[in-house]
Amino acid sequence: MEEVTLEEAKQYQNEYPLYFLYLYGTNCSVCHALLPQVEEVLKDFPQIKSGKLNVHETPEAAGEYSVFTIPVLLLYVEGKESIREARFVNIESFRSSINRIITMIS
């Protein structure tokens, strides 16, 4: 998953039909443990463009995306937020939510 700037994230969420954004922190152990699991899920959905953004390095991103805890997983469909998961994420529930959305728009 590529690191993106706040400007790129805002551009991509409107540019791509499906865009996933992973918001994380530098010293967040949950963030670093969850990222490989999320990347594994996203491998099953190659139509989703994805990026990650460090809210400690870009604090204005927390305000832009209303982040009160990290990590935050956001999925945008046609520029609209469709999935928001935060902190402790059930990865199978997350996979199921993505699958449901992909099925609906296909």
Stockholm file with secondary structure:
# STOCKHOLM 1.0

chainA/1-106         MEEVTLEEAKQYQNEYPLYFLYLYGTNCSVCHALLPQVEEVLKDFPQIKSGKLNVHETPEAAGEYSVFTIPVLLLYVEGKESIREARFVNIESFRSSINRIITMIS
#=GR chainA/1-106 SS CEECCHHHHHHHHHHSSEEEEEEECTTCHHHHHHHHHHHHHHHTCTTCEEEEEETTTCTHHHHHTTCSSSCEEEEEETTEEEEEEESSCCHHHHHHHHHHHHHHHC
#=GC SS_cons         CEECCHHHHHHHHHHSSEEEEEEECTTCHHHHHHHHHHHHHHHTCTTCEEEEEETTTCTHHHHHTTCSSSCEEEEEETTEEEEEEESSCCHHHHHHHHHHHHHHHC
//
